[in-house]
Amino acid sequence: MSKILEIKDLTIHYVTDDEVVKAVNDISITLEEGESLGLVGETGAGKTTTAMGILGLVPNPPGKIIGGEVIYKGKNLLKLSEAEMRKIRGHEISMIFQDPMTALNPVLTVGDQIMEVIRLHQKVSKAEAMKRAMDMMEMVGIEGGRCNEYPHQFSGGMKQRIVIAIALACNPSLLIADEPTTALDVTIQAQVLDLIDNLKKKFNTSLLLITHDLGVVAEVCDKVAIVYAGRIVEYGNLESIYNNPKHPYTNGLFGSIPDFSKKAHRLNPIRGLMPDPSNLPEGCAFAERCPNATDECRKRQPPVVEVEPGHSVRCLMFEKEGR
Amino acid sequence: MIKYIGKRILMLVPVLLGVVLLVFSMMYFSPGNAEDYILGDMATEEDKEAFREEHGLNEPFVIQYINYVKDALRGDLGISYTTKQPVAEEIFKRFPTTFKLALLSTLWSIVIGITIGIISAVRQYSILDNVTRLIAMLGVSIPTFWEGLMLIILFSVQLALLPASGFTTWKHWILPSFTIGTHSAATVMRMMRSSMLEAIRQDYITTAKSKGQTNFVVVTKHALRNAIIPVMTLVGVNFGKLLGGSAITEIVFSIPGLGNLIIDGIKVKNAPLVQGGILVIALAMALCNLLIDVLYAYVDPRIRSQYVKPKVKLAQKSATTEEEK
């Protein structure tokens, strides 16, 4: 397997007149061909901004990519021109968006919207593109004949399938799915996840799955990166993270999942809130909520420590154990 | 859709009756007598009495109103007191001029307003955005008569390029339509800008960009159709207003339009002319609104689906192509 995507120390800030929002700080991840990586974190942790950073779609202003590299198949995407990026978007890297209700243009037919991406990247006639669009619709389980209908004529789950059809229409090598199931109810969630999983296997697509649902990650992903306040705090294989979570935040996340075998009256949340990304503390961002925090944690940014091969943690507790 | 349009046209009837009642009462109860203005100071009491009798002005209010509506339903809007010509004829002689002026002015406002509005939304806070904001503010606050006079001074007096008055050749059309057009372009521009700003922040714009679409197409194909609806309302209402004649500009450029005609009528309490003129304006306004509503349905399929039952017609894979526009 070869590396398809390697992000090195990606830093993205939103700069406004009053403040600098540090949305993404030194994020580094690697994705092999055909592999799935789950980017897990709570709302506002910088997951979507990372995805937008990969596609070069961070709204500018106010968004600014401060530093780092996004290496896709050996090319640094951040150095490419807008025209070169356009050839990659939708063709090699495509994205499934969080909210299917708003991700489709309400005034264009779904067929037009699927066809658009095909016609942009493949030299085919309009008729041929329409035929392929209908094939795509059928692949995601919607009658191809409905291509002349508008988004408002479809249900939420079907809209999400259309979004998936758009994303997969040009057989991308990398698919970024930004909370693809958050807006859907549980039965549809399972269908959509199965669909993504099947299509991924069929086309050997790599997947970057952004979610806050650890259950979804366990079902789909090979690797997991836990993001907190724009930093990856723990990174490793699915097994090593789920069986042997190290970082106090990861433990907190697992601890907050209700255990149905026990009768609990209260859930067990992580106390406190994520720090304001425009005012991040000097030391570890999680120190305020961490049960094991020491004074040192508040003073100094913890380094990345590899606790076992391929499993790294950003926490001072493991600094001595690491190599 | 046709059923809906038919319904809307039927709804015009009570509206127009109401307009007639309002204008009729206003003309009836306002002080001053038509015969005094029309016949002048030298007229005798007998002359005045004869005039009143001839035009049915001695009848009670209700009878006069009913007579007017009866005639109007037959297309007879009465005889103008001053010219002794049928009012309908007078109005429709002037209407083409007013229509031309309204159309040209609206074209100016669309071309200027929409293009600059889009550019300043896409390049928000750029120099161009700030400059056009200033120009728009000037455009709204400068009275049209002043702008008209300034344009006359510049283009007719100083540069001697365009005629200052009249409305016969295309050269005559430029200055007055530009005067009115820039005035409404200012509001169109601001409306387009804010509506566009909202549209380009939507998720489907990000989707379109993530497909690798160019910014130009994203704006013109994806954002514009969503952003245009409030602008259409504004342009439509403006156009309707202009069909009623833009009295001030018509006076500045001595254009024989509807506005001019009605003002002349009001001056001498020429009731049939004023009533007829306002009736035509109300009708034009109502038809404009109807046209805009129909256009909404054309632009936005969600609105269309409220009027038209979606046809359950599934496209055939082989024969799809003809269906596409």
Interface residues (C-beta under 8 A of the other chain):
Chain A: L55 L57 M85 R86 K87 I88 R89 G90 H91 S94 M95 F97 D99 T102 A103 L104 N105 P106 V107 L108 T109 G111 Q113 E116 V117 L120 H121 K126 A127 M130 K131 M134 E143 G144 G145 R146 C147 N148 E149 Y150 H152 Q153 V163 I166
Chain B: Q202 D203 Y204 T206 T207 A208 K209 S210 K211 G212 Q213 T214 K221 H222 R225 N226 V299 D300 P301 R302 S305 P310 K313 L314 A315 Q316 K317 T320 T321 E323 E324
